[in-house]
Amino acid sequence: MNTWDFVKKYCKDNQVKLYIMIVVTLLYAFLNLVSPLIFSFFIDNIIDNKPITNELFGSILNFLGGRDYVRSNLWIGAACVLFVNVFVCLGVFIRGRLNGIISENMSYHIRNDLYDHLQHLPYAYHVSAKTGDLVQRCTSDVEQVRKVFAGQLSEMIYSVATAVIAIIVLFSIYPPMAILAIVSMPLLIFYAYIFFKRTQKTFLESDEAEGTMTTTIQESLSGIRVIKAFNRERYEIDRFEKKNEVFKNLTFKLIRLLGVYWSTSDLICLSQILLILVVGIFTAIAGNISVGNFFVFISYETMILWPIRNLGRILADIGKATVSVGRLNEILNEPVEDITTGVTPVIKGKIEFDHCDFQYHDANEPILRDVSFSIEQGETVAIIGPTGAGKSTLVHLLSRLYDYTGGSIKIDGVELNTIQREHIRRHIGIVLQEPFLFSKTIHDNIRLANRFSDESKVERAARVASVHEVIQEFELGYETLVGEKGVTLSGGQKQRIAIARTIINETPILIFDDSLSAVDTETDANIRRALNELNKDTTKIIITQRVSSAQDADKILVIEDGTITQIGNHDSLIHEDGLYKRIYEIQSSFIKGGDEND
């Protein structure tokens, strides 16, 4: 979608209001130019008693009681000016109100569409995107577009309409002087265009720098616990100051451009007004124009020049909005993830990997190679291996966050990449290694996956996750508010609440992605024991680094460098040379050493 298509799309629901705003602005521009003509008429034709050449003004004068009557009641002229300006004020009000309605409606729909689109973009997009930059686009860039329709568009229409109508009137009065009145206009328009092109490029650089700075702030605030733990405050401050310095310099560059434009355009406009003032005085003395017409020239010159000069600012803002639309389109043009296409079979929990391969599109080497294993419904399977071996990638494949690039994965005999993404994700519960809690109550966080769960289900899930007793110790119990990202809770408490949140959904497949690492071994054992008692038919996959978490599993898979190197149970693997035996011996020696020290 290009810029024009973007504007058409979001103006569609406001077309009638937009047309009304344009008509009202044109009428407002016309009426604003009538007052000087009324003054000119009273000066020349009423006070100075010059012949009336305009039939319309003659008819109006006769309606008002004739020249002598009006000359004796000059308040009528003031009343006429007041009458016109009442309609001018009404036009300003209607224009402003319509600008507000149109701009707010547009920004409302743009923000909704952006958020909706971001929610439906693939997981791979969010992995590579910078959160701070996305936030900046959804706020600052949307605001830039809103500003154009909140006043800049109608102001541009007003400026052009005023200039066109005024020029026509001036040429009808005295063409030689009218030519002088517009001599600087081409220069102002050309200068405004050059300014527009310069600011468009600088604004893009400034906008991107602001996005980078916002990302830095977001990262620092999210990781404030780590920063303080490692005394990294000074480093983070220095890092932010560098980003802020770049943003400041680019902003100053914009300000300098604005300063140069306003000062030089002011000089051009004021010189033009001085020219008309001097030439007008001599022309009026020579008798080529009347005093009233001289007043019209002076009034119109101001009405023409400042709006034309303001076109530079308007074009600059439109240029900024054009850049912002481009940045918003970068998001909106990203293809969304198809979560509705595919079959929706009954899922019980049998999983088969058959010579499965996976490689990221931007990677040179595959992450998983020739992976084959099977899991029966109701089995508990542990996957163990070193960091980066591909354990979490298996989880991503099962939930179709990524699709495998080779081989086959079947769920209850159905090829996984033919199953609807929404369907498979609804039947797989995942507890991630890094739990994310929302700034809600504990109760709302647990029932997040199933908002129709009653109190008994919430409590049962909490008991299975071994967190019910902990919650009861809080003053407000389940109604305790959790800080942003669960910052007010310990790592183990957050992890157990996240486990309860997943359990409550009662999915046939349950995956723990190294999510028991934040709890002690006793709590780990209690959770696994409770899970086994909860539902014997639930297939459970435990990705772990602990032998203690894996030893009770029906089957243990050992993965190294993207390949399954060992399959068996605890008793068989500890007697088989390989990674599992080495991990077992290392962890056992640590436990024995700890016991001896005790």
N, C-alpha and C positions, 0 to 999 in steps of 0.2 A: 504494500500500500504506500503510494507516494504522498507528498504533502497535500496536494489538492484533494485526493481521495480521502485523506484523513479529515480534512476540513468539511468536506461534503457529508461524510458519515456522521460527524458529531453536530453538524448544523441541521441535520434532517428533521429532528423533532422540534427545531426552533425556527423553521423556515418562515412561517407566517410572521412571527415576532421580529425576525430579521428584516423582512420586507417592510413591515410597519416602521421599524426603527430607521430604515433608510429614507422612507417617505417623510417621516417627522423631521429628520435631520435636514433634508433638503428644504422643507418649509421653514424650519428654524433659521437656516442660512439666508433664505430669501427675506424673511421678515426682519432679520437683523440688519439688512441693508436698506430697509424702508425708512428707518428713522432719519438718517442724513438727508434723504430726499424730501421728507416732510419739512425739516429745518430749511432746506434750500428753497422749497416752495414758499414758505412763509417769509423768508428774507427777501426773495426776488419779487414774488408775485403779490404778496399781501402788503408788506412794509414798504418795499421799493416801488410798488405799483407797476411792475413790468407786465407786458401782455402774456396771457396764458396760452401756451402752444400745445399743451398736453390735454387732449379731450377728456381723459379720465379725471384728471385733477379739476378740470373745469366743471364737470358734472358733479363731482363731490362738493366743490365750492358752492354751486347753486343749491345743492341739497342742504348745505349748512346755513344758508341765508344770504349768500352773496358776499362780494369782496368787502364792501363797506361794513357790513355787520360783523364779519370775522375780524376786520382790522380793529373794530371797536371792542372786540372780545377775544383778545389774543390767548386767553386761557383755553380756547378751543384747540389751539395748536398743541398746548401741553397735554390736553386730554387725548388728542390723537396719538401723540407719542406714547403716552401711558397705555392707551388701548393696545397699540402694537406690541409694546414691551410685555404686557400681560400674556399675550399669546407666545411671545418669545420665551418667557419664563415657563409657561406651560409646556412648550416644546422641549426645553431643557430638562424639565422634570420627567416627561414621558420618555425621552431619550435615555436619561440616566437609569430610570427604572427598567426599561427594556434591556439596556446594557447589562445591568446586574442579573436579571433573570436569565438571559442568554448565556452569559459567561459562567454563572454558577451551575446551570444545568449541564453545560458542556463539561466543565471540570468534574462534576459529580459523575457523569457517565464515563469519562476518560479514566478517572481513578478506579471506578468499579471494574471496567474492562481490563485495566492493567493488573489489578489484584487477581481477578478471575483468571487471566491469562497466565500470570506467574504461578498460580496454583496448579495449572494444568500443563506446565512445561515439564519436560522429562527431568529425571533426577540428574542426568549427566550435565544438563545446562546449569543447574544450581551448584553443582560441584565446582564448576569453573568460573561462575559469576562471582562478583564482589558484592556482598550484601550492602555495604555502605553506598556503593554506586547505584544499586537498584533503588534504595531508599531515596537517594537524591533525585533520581529520575522521576520517581512517583510523587515527589513533593515539589521540588524547585522547578523542574521542567514543566510539570502540569500547571504550576502557578504562572509561569512565563506565558503559556498559551492562554490561560484565563485572562491575564492582563490585556492582551490584544483585543479580546472581545468585550472586556469590561470598560473600554473607552477609546482605545487606539484606533479601532476600525471606524467607529462613528466620527472620531476626530479627523481622520483622513478624509472621509466623505465630506464633512463640513468644510475642511480647508479647500478642497478642490472645487466644491460647489460655490463657495464664497468667492474664490478667485475668478471663476468663469463668469458668474453673474455680474460681479463688480467690473470686470474688464468690458463686458458688453455695454453696461451703463456708461462707463467712462468714454468709450469710443463713440457712443451716441451723443455725448455732450461736446467733446472737443478732441478729435483724433490725434492731432500733433502732441498734445500734452499727455494723452492716454498712452502713446508709445513710450514716452519718457517714464510713465508710471510703472511700466512692466519691463523696463530695460534690464533690470537686475534679476528678474525671475528665472530666466534660463540658467544663469550662473548659480542661483540658489538651489535649483532643482538638480543641476549637475553635481554641485558640491554635496548635496544631501545623498545622492547616489554613491559617490565615492566614499563618503562617511559610512554609509550602510554596508558597503563591501568590506571596509576595513574592520568595522566593529563585529561583523558576522564571524570572521575568522578568530578575532581576539576573544569573543564571547565563548566560542566553542572550546578554546584552550582554557579559559577561566572556568567554564562549566565542568570540564573534565578534571581540572585541578581541585575543584570543590568536591567532586565525587570521590577523588582519591583521599582528600582530607577527611571526609565523612567516614570512609572505610576505616581509616586509621583510628578515628574516635571510637567507632563501633567495635573494632577488634580489641582496643585497649580496655574499654568498659566491660566487654564480655570476659576478658581474661584478667580482671583486676586482682583476683585471688592469687593467680600465678605471679603476676607482676610484683605484688607485695611480698610473696613468699621468697622470691629470688632477688629482692632489692633492685628491681629494674625500673623504678620510678623515673630516675634521671635519664635513662636510655629512652624510655617511652616519651618523656617530655621533649628530649632533643629530636626524636623522630617526628613528633607532631609539629614542632617548631619549623622543621625543614619543609614539611608539606604546607604548613601555614604560610611560610615565606614565599613559596612558589605561587600560592593562591593570591597572596597580598600583592605581589609584583604584577601579576596578570590583571588584577582588579585595578591597580594604580594605572596600568597601561590603558585600560578602558576609560578611567576617569580623565586621564590626560587627553585622550582622543575627544571626549566630551567637552573638556575645557577649551581645546583648540577650536572645535566646531562652533560652540556657543559664542565664543568671543569674536571669531572672524565673521560668523553669520550676523551677529549683532552689528558689527561695523558696516557690513554691506547694507543691512536694512536701514540703519540710521542715516547712512550716506544717501540712500535712495529717498528717504523722507525729506532730508535737507534739500536735495535736488528739486523735489516737487514743490517744497515750500518756497524756495527762492524763485524758481521759474514761474510758479503760480502767482506770486505777488506781482511780478513784472507783467505777466499775461493779463492779470485782472486790471492793473493800472492802464495797460494799453487798450482795455475794453474788449478783449477777445473772449473773455469769460466773465460771468457775473460773480458777485461776492458769494452768492448762494452756491453756485457751481464749484467755486474755489473751495468752499467748505466741504462739499461732497468729495472732491479730489483728495483733500487732506484726510478726511475720515476713512475713505475707501483704501487709501494707501496703507494705512495702519491695519485695516481689516484684511488686506491681501497679504502683506509682507510677513506678518508674524505667523499666520497659519502655514504659509508656504515654508517659512524658516523652520517651523515645528515639524514639518514633514521629515526632516532629518532625524529628529528624535523618534518619530513614529516609525519610520523605515528601520531605524536601528532596533527598536523593540520588536518589529515584525521579523527582522533578521534574527534576533535572539530566539523568537518563537519558532522560526523555521528550523534553527539548529535543534531546539527542544523537541519539535515534532519528529525530526530525524532520529533523535536519541530514543524517543518513545516508540517510534516505528521499529527500531532495532529489536525491541522486546516483542511488540505485537506481531512482527513478521516472523518470529521464531515459530516453527511448527509445533503445535501442542501434541502432547502424548495421547495416543488413541487408547482410551481405557474401556471402551464399550464394545469394540469389535472382537468377536471370538465366541467360542462355545462356552457354555456354563454347566459343565458336568457336576454330578454329585461327587464331592471331595470327602474322602474318608481318611486319607493320610498315608497311602503307599507311595513311595518315591523311588524312581529308578534313574540313575545317571548311567549313560551308555557312551563311552568314549567321547565325553564332552570336552569341548575346547572353548576358551573365551579370551579375546584380545580387545583392549580398548582401541578405539578408532585412531587415536593419535600415538599409540605405543608401537614400538618396534618388535617387541617380544610378547607372546601370549602370557596371560596371567595363570590360566588353567590349561593343562595339557593332558588329553587322553584320560579324563577322570571317569572311573566306572565304579559304582557301588549301588546297593539297593537297601531300602529301609521298609520294613513291613509296618502295616498299620498298628499303632499302639506301642511300637518299640521306642526305647530311649537310646539315642545314638549320640556319642560324644565325638567331637572333632578337635583334635589337638595338633599343634604344630608351631613352628617359630613365627615371629612377627613378619608379615609380608608374604607368608606362604600361600595365601589365597583363601583363607578360612571365611572371611567376611564376604568375599566375592561370591562364594556359594550361596550365601543368604540373599545377596542382591539378585542372583539368577533365579532363585526359587520364587521371589516376590515380583519378578519381572521388572525390577528397576533397570536391569540390563538384560538383553537377550543374548543367549549363547551363540557363538559364531561357528560352532562345529559340533557334530555328534548329536546326542538326543537326551532330553530330560522328559520323563513321563510322570504324571501325577495320576495315580489310579488308572494307569493304562492309556491316558490321554496325553498327547504331545503338549508340553507346557506352552510353547509359543503359539499354539492355536487357542489357548484358553484366554478368555477375556481378563484383562489386567485387573479391572475392578473386582471381578469375581474371585480371582485367586488371592488378591490381597485381603479380601473380606474373610477368607478361610485360613489365612496364615497370620498368627500372632507373633510379633517380633519384639523382643526386649533388647534394645540397643546397648552397646558398651558405654556410651555417654548418654545418660537419661536426660531428657528435656522436659521440665515441668513448666506449666504456664502459671502466670500470676493470678491464680484462683485459689479457692479453698482446696484442702486435701480431698474432700468429698468430690468436688467437681473435677479434679485431676484424675481420680480413679475411675469415675464413670464417663470420662471423655470418649472412650472407645465405644461405649454403649450408653447413650444418654437416657435410655428408657429403663436402666437398671434400678431396682428398688434398693432400700437401705440394707436389706438382708444380703443381697448379692454383693454390695459394696463391702460390707463387713466380712463376708466369707472370703472374698478376694484378698482383703487385707490380712486375714488370718493365714491364708495359704502363703502369702508373701512375708509372713513373720513380722508384720509391722503394726498389727492391730494394737498390741500392748503399748508400743511406743506412741501411737496416736492418742491413746487414752490418757497418756501422761501430760499431753498438752492441755492448757487451760480451756481452750475452746474445742478440743477433740477434733472431730472430722471437719469442723467449720473453721479450723485454723487457716489463716491466709498464708499461702506460700509466696515468698518473695520472687522477683523476676528470675526465671530459670532455676527456681528452687534454691536460691542463694542462702535462705535462712535455715536450710536443712543440711545435715551432714551428707557426705557422699553415699554412705550406706543407706540412710533414710530415703534419699532421693531414688536410689536404685530399687529399693523394695516397693516404694509407691509406684514406680514405673512398671515393676513386675505385676503388681496388683492391677494396674490399668490394663495390662495385656491379658491377664488371666480372666478378667471379668467378661471378656468377649466370647469365651468358650469356643475357641476355634479348634478344628480337628488337627491342625499342625501348629506346634508351638516351638519357637526358636529363641534361644538365649545366646546372643552374640557377645560372648565374654562378659555378660552382664552380671555374673555372680562374683566377679573379681573384687567388687567394692564392699562385699560383706564377708564376715569372718567365716571360717570353715564350719563352725557349728551351725550358724544361721543358714549357710549354704546347704548343709545336709538336711536341715529341717524343711527348707523350701522344697528340695527335691523329693523328700519323703511325702510332704503334703501334696505335691503335684501328682505323684503316683497314686495316691489315695483318691484324688479328686476325680479323675477320669481315666480308666484303664485303656480306653480306645484312643486317647490323644497321642499322636506321634510327637515325640519331643527330641529336638536337636539342641545339644549343648556344646557351644564353641567355647573352649576354655584353654587356659594355660596350666591349670591345676590337675594333677593326677587325682587328687581327692575328689574333685568334681566329676571326673570321668570314670572312676573305678567301678561304680555301680551300674554303669550303662550296659544295655544288652549288647551293644556293639561299639567299638572304638575305631575311628578312622584317623590315621596319622597322615598328615599332608606336609610335604616338603617341596618347596620351589614349584608350586602349582601342580604337583603330582601326588596321587595317593600311593604311599610307600608301604603302609601296613594296615591290615584290617584284622580285627579280632576282639576278644574281651580282655579284661585286665589281667586275669590269670595267665592267659596264653602269651600276651605281649611282654610281660615282665620277664619271661623266660626266653624271649626271642631277641637276638641282637638287633638293635635299631634305635631310633630316636626316642621312642616311648620308654624303653628300658633305661636310657641315659637320663631322661627327665625324672623318671621314678627314683633312680638312685640319688640324683642330686637333691631332689626335694625331700627324700627320706633322710638323707644325711643332715640337711638343715633342721628337720624336725627333731632328730636324735640329738643333734648338737644343742638345740634349744632346751630339750628336756634335761640334758646333763648340766647345762648352765643353771637351770632352775634348781 
